[in-house]
Each structure stands twice: as C-alpha cells, then as structure tokens.
C-alpha cells in the first residue's frame, strides 16, 4: 500500500507532500483544478509503473521529481521518478517482480476502470513455441470494454492473434449465472452490499434484446418489480454494476492464476476512486463508501482506499467509520502562496449543511447564491440607523422571493425588524 507521496514542480503546486497517508482510507477534498484527480494519477503510476495520463510532465522550470514510499510485507520500498529534460522523459525506479505487490484498481470519474495485477502485468508471457510476448502494462477498461470484453492483438509466430484479456460483464454474468459458478454468488453479494437501502440491485433472468441480437443479456429487477436489460438500467445502477463486476472478476482471475502458478496471492488491494458519487442519488452516496470499506468482495486482503470527492454526503457518510489511526482527510486549498494540501485533524462536522459550510467546502451558505446575497444585505440593515419602514418592507419582500417563509433566517429577520414590520401582513 501507499505510505507517502511527495512531488516537486509537478501538477498545480510547486511542492506537495502526503506523509503519512492513512493506511486504510484517504479522502481528498478541494475545489476543481487543485489536483485531486492528479494525485490519484500519481498514486496509480507510483504503485504500478503504468503511466495512465501522458500529461504528467513538469509544470515549472527546474528539478522535477515524484517520490513514493510503499509498504510491503517485509519492509518499505522507495519508488522515485525524476524528469530528464534532455530526453523529455521520466527516469523511474523499476518495479521488482520478486516483491509481493498489491492489486490496484483505479475507478476514474469518466467511468473507465484501470486494473493492475503483478501476476498479469509484469514481465512477459511465453506463447506458441516459446516466443516471449510482453504482458500489457495494465488493463485500461473503458465502459464499453467492461460490458463487452477487453482484447488485444499480439504477434505469435509472425501471425497477428487476438487475445481475450477479460470476457466482459455481459458474457461472464450470463455464463456464471446459468452454470451456477461461485463467482456469480460473489457478484450478487457485492451488488447487494453496494446497493442503497431499500433499492437492492437484484439480477433477473437473462434475456435476448430482440429478433436480431441473439446474445442473452443480463437483467436487473428494478425497485418497482420491472425486469429490464442491464444496458437499459439507470446510469448509477450501470456504473456500480460495472465496478462490482470488475472487482469480482479481477480478484477471481488473480486467485486462479496464483493457484496455477503456485505463488502467493496479493496481500493488499489498493482502490483509487475519483468522484464515486457520479450518477448516484444522495441516498446511495450515503452508503457507497462504507459498503466498499467493509470489503464487499471478500478478498481477504488488506484494503486501502484513496478517494477524491466533491460530495458532502460521501464525507458525512464516513463519520461513524472514520478512525484517525488508519484514516486521513486531505484538504486542498488555494492560498496566496499557491495550492497547498494539509492533513485534517478529523472532527465530526455533522449534517450535510454543516459540511458545506465547513473548512472543507468553504461555502458561506448552503442556499442559492441569490439567497446568500439577500441575507447578507439584510444582515447589514439590521441595526442600521435611520432605516425606514419602506426599506425594511422592500427587503422583506426580496427575502421572500428567495427563501421559504418558514426559513429560520427569514424568521430571524422578521424578529429583528418587528418594530418596522409589525403591521405587515404575516406571510
């Protein structure tokens, strides 16, 4: 797992250091453009050696480097990358195939999921008559590939040959379901655990889509008891189902290969998630991370989560589960000195409104921009000398255009202005 991550002249900040990272959960909060996703990209690269984003280049003149400390069973490993200006490339520490590496899953905000397995993504594969073919550096699974399968074409004996790296959700779901494969039970339990309360994702019977498409398609039973093909399911259901499938398939494939090779399976699973709240209803945002944290895949490995989020509900959902000994909240802020990151001294901020108005999101108010401006103007009028009855009434009417009549702030305004508004008809 990742213990520390530092960088210089890379990304939005001149220097940044995350040391120590939480061994179990790391939550990243901050405005757009301050580097939350960029930190996940760097973490992915340091953990796997697979460059996912070609835009990881120096942002300023001078030395540029990235450094990470990874905890492995048996000790700590330092990984570093230094920019070589003449070659316009990074010189990075090599990954030692002999070490016990973690499995790494990176769920991006665009719906793609990147997977890295040291047994399948390091070294070479011997094919045909002893020919060596480099393994893919990682599996970059776009949403369509997650559904229909991930393939690559390699030369074997001078002939281009297609390999199926992952059969895809549509094929595996139906195959596992119809054959009674234990992986289908794992998938069902994972889907159930990740579902919001009262709206469990339940598989239905596979069905063909129409006269011409003869493939059997997985189906889900909606809360209103209508069974629909998975491809027609709501976006939130589809995105969570793809993630649940990839986690199930990924771990099962790793266990199977470890058994066939006679080696130990990975002792750690690192999951990076960028804006997991995308497409999820607020009810679902409240349960998603705690469910994932409980190890819904049942992998039996140490789990480390690195999560970038804009959702106060996601952060509030972690309050009962947060442990300062193993978890960390990281806040990115734009200051006069530039972008800075700090590890928060965790405390309970309470409901979603309190989170929005806290130091994490820095909103002055949880109402509309217009309501915030009107309330600020009204606050300036309270106690102002020479305020006329007409001005007080105009402000009262303005407040009623942006606030509910029972809003506590409006009722407070009426209380303070009662000497000017007593004869006004109650709203």
N, C-alpha and C positions, 0 to 999 in steps of 0.2 A: 504494500500500500504506500501511498504518498505521505511522507512525514513533513517535508518542507519544499517550498518552491520559491525561487528568487530570480530576478532578472534585472538587466540594466540596458537602457536605450532600446527596449523592445516594447511595442504597444503604447498606450496613451500616457503612461507615467515614465519619467526618467529612470526611476528606480522603484522596485516594488519587492516586498518580501512577505511571504506567508510562512511563518515559522514560530511555533509548530502548528501544523494543520491538525484538525481533530481526527482521531483515529477511526471514528465511526461516521460522523455526519459533519459536513461543512456546507453552510448556507451562504450564498453570495447575494447581496442586495446593493442596488445603486441605480442611478439614472442611466438612460440609454447612452451608449457611446463611451462609458467609463471603463469598460474592459471585462465585464463578467464573462461573456462568451469567449473572449480572448484567453482568459485564464484557463477555461476548460480546454481550449485548443492546446495550450502549452502543456497542461497536465497530461492530456492524451499522448502528445508527442514524447514527453519525458518517460511516460510509462511504457510505451510501445515501440518507439523509434519509427513509427509510421507517420510521416508528415501529412496531415489531413488538409491543412489550409496553406496554400502556397504564399499567402500574404504575410506569413511570419518572417518579416525582414526587419532590419534595424530602422527605427523611426527617426534617429538623430545621428549626427556625426560622432565619431569616437568609438571606443570599445563597446561592443555589444555582446552580451552573454546571457545564458539561461542556465540555471543550476537547480538540481533537484536531489533530494535525499529520499531513497526508497527503503522501506523496512521489509526485509525478507526474513524468513525463518532462518536463524543462524547469524543475523547481523544486519548492518546497514550498508547500503550501496549508494555511492555518489554517481550521479549522471550529470554531465555538463555538455553544453554546446557553445561554441564560440564562433562568431562571424568572421570569415576570412574575406576582407574587402577585395583583394586582387582576383580571387576566384568567384566572388559574389555567391558564396555558398556557406553553409554551416558545417563546421567540423564537430561532430557529435560523438560522445562515448559509444562504443559498441555494446550491444546487448549480449550478455554472456548466456549462451543456450544452456549451460550447465546449471544455472541458478533456478530456484523454484519461483517462477514468475506468477503474477496474478492473471486471472482473466479480466479483461477490460471491456466495458460496454459504454458507449457514448451515444446517448439519445439527443440529437440536435433539435433545435427549435423548428426546423423546416420539415421534420418528420423522418429524416434519414436516421438510421442507426448504424454506428460503426462498431465492429466487433474485432477483438484481438485475442487469439489463443496461442500461447507459446508453442504448443504441440503442432499447430497447423500453420502458423505464420512465421516461424523461424526456420532457417536452413533451406534444404531442398527436398524434393520428393523424387524417389527413384522409380522410373516408369519404364515400360517396354523392356528392352534388352539391357537394362542397367543405365539407361540415359537419365541424367540428373536435370530436373526442371525446378527453378526457384519457386518456392511457395509464395502465394500472394502476401504482400506485406501486412495486409489487414483485409477484412471484409467490409466494404462500403456498401451498405444495403439501403438503397433508395426505397421509398414506399411501395413502388410497383414491384421491385425485386423481392421485397418481403412477402408480397402476395403470390407472385408467380415464379419465384426462384431466382437464384444468383448463379451465373455461369461464367466461365472464361474459356478462351481458346488457346491451346498450347501446341507447340510442335513436338510430335513424337515420331522419331524416325523420318523426319522431313515432311510429315503429313500433319496438317492442322487438325487437331482433335478437340472436341468440346468436352469440358468437364462441368459437372453439376456440383457446385460448392454447397448450395442449400436448395432443397427441393421447393421451398416456399410454403406459405401458410395454407393456400388452397389445397395443394396436393397432400401435405402432411396431415392436416386436420382431418380430411376425409379418410385417408388411409389409416390413421391412428384410431379414429372413431369406429370405423367398420371392422377393423381387425382386433379390437379390444386391446390395443397397445397400451402399456402402462403410462406412456408419455401423454396419452390423452387425458388420463386422470390427473396428472400433474398440471397440464394446461387448464383443465376445468377448475382445479383448486386455485390456481394462480389467478384466473379470471374472476373467480368468486371473491377472492381476498382483495383484489384491486377494485372491485365494484363499489359504488356508493351504497350506503344503507338503503334498503328498500328498492333497489334497482339493479339486482344482480344480473350479470351477463351470463345467460344460460344458453348452451348450444342446443339447437334443434336438429332435426334430421336433414342430412344433405339433400339438395335438390338441384335439378338441371334448370338453367336460366330460361331456356326457350327451345324452339324447334331445332335451331341450327347449332347452338352451343351445347354439346353433349356432356361437357365436364360436369361432374357433381360439385356443387358449390356449398361450402359451409353455411349454415344459417344460425341466427340467434333469435331467441324468443324475447320480444320487447315487453316492457312492463305491462302493456295493455293486452298481453297474450297473443299478439300477432307475430307469426314467424316470418322473418324476412331474410333474404340472402345477405351474407355479410358485406358484400360490396355495396349494398344499398343501406347499410346501417348508418346511424349518425356519425359525424366526424369524430366525436370524442370516443364513442364505442370502438370505432375502427382503429384509432391511434393507440388506444390502450391494448386492444386485442393484438395488434401487430407487435407491440413491445412484449406482451406476455408470451406470445408465440416464440419470438426470437430468444428471449431468456430461457424458455423451456428447451427449445431445440439446441441452443448454444451449449448449455450445461450438459445435456444428454449426449451430444456429439463429443464433447470433451471427455466425459466419463468413459464413453465407449472406446475412444481412441487410446486413452490412458490404459485401459484394461488390455487392449490388444497389443500395446507396446510394452506392457509390464512395467510401467512407471507410475510414480505418484501423481495424483490429480492436483490441480492448483489449490493451494491452501487459502487463497484470497480471491475475492471478487470485488473489483472497483467499478462502480457505476457512476458515470457523469451524466447529468441531466440538465439541459438548457430549456428553461421555461416549461416545466412539465404541466403547468396549468393551461397550456394552449388547448383550446376546444373543450375544456372541462367546465361543466356547470359548477357554481360555487359549492353546492352540496358535495360534489365529487372532489373539489380542491381541498376540502377539509379532511379527507380520509386517505388521499392517494399516497402521500409520503409515509405516514405511519404504517400503512399496509405494506409498502415496499420494504420499510425498515424491519418489519417482522420476519423478513426472509421468506417471502411467499413462494419462492421457487424451491425451497427446501434443499439448497445446495450443500449445506453443511460446511461452508467456508466462511472465513471472516469477511464481513461486508463493510465496505467504506463507500459512502455517498458524498459526491460533490454536486451541489445543486445551485444553479443560478435562477433567480425568480424575481418577478415583479408583483407577485400576489401576496397581499397581506393575509389572505386566508390560508395560504400554504404555510406562512411563517407562524400564524396563530395556531395552526393545527399541530405544530411541533411543541407547543408549550408543555403539555403533560409528559412528553417523551424526551425532552432535552436534558442531557447530562453534561455539565461543564467539564467533567473529567475526560470525556471522549468526544464531545461535540463542540462546534465553533460556529459563530455567526460573524461573517466578514462584511464590513460596510465600505463601499467605495464612494468617495466624495470628491467634488471639485472644489478646491480651495485656491486662495491666491497663489499658492506655491505649485499648483497643478493638481493632477489626480493623485489621491492618497488612499491607501487601504489600511484599515485598522480592525483588529480582532475585538469584538464587542465583549464587555463584561455582561454576561447574559442576565436579564431580569425579565419578569413577566410584564408584558405591556398591556395585556388584557384583550378587549374585544377588537374587532377589525378597525373600527373608527380610531381607537387609541393607537393601533399600529400605524395607520395612515398619518396621524398627526405626530408620530414619534420621530426620534432622530434617524430612524431607518428610512422613512419615506419623505420626511420634511415637508409635508403638506400643511399649510396654515389652517385649512378647514377641510372637512370631508363632504361639504356640499358643493354645489356648482360654483364655477368661477364668478358668475353674476351674483349669487347669494353671498359669497365671501366678500365681494366688493361692497355690496349693500350693507352688510353687517359691519364692515369696517367704517363706512361713512356714518352709520347710525351710532356706533360707539363714540365717534368724535363729537357727535351732537349732544350726547348725554352730559349734562352738567355745563354745556356751553352757555355763557352769559348772553342774555337778550334773545334767546331762541323763541320765535313766535309760535303761536298755536298753528298757524297755517303751514309753517315749515315742518313742524312735528307731524302734522297730518299727512303732508306730502311724503315724508319719509315712511310713515306707517303704511301708506298705500304702496309705495315702492317695495317695501319688505314683503307685502302680501303677494306681489307678483312673482316672487322667487322662493317664498317659504310657505310651508303649511301653517295654517292659523294656530295649530297646537304645537308648533316648533318651540322648544324651550327658549331659544334665543329671541324669538318674536315675543313670547310672553314676558321675558325679562325686559325687553324694550318697552312694552306697554306699562309694566310696573314702574319703571323709572320715569316714564313720561305721563304718568296718570294725572298729574296736575294740569297737563295740557290736553289730555285725551279723554278725560272723564265723561264728557258729554258726547263723545263719539260713539256711534252705534257699535256694539260688540261685533266682531267678525263672526 
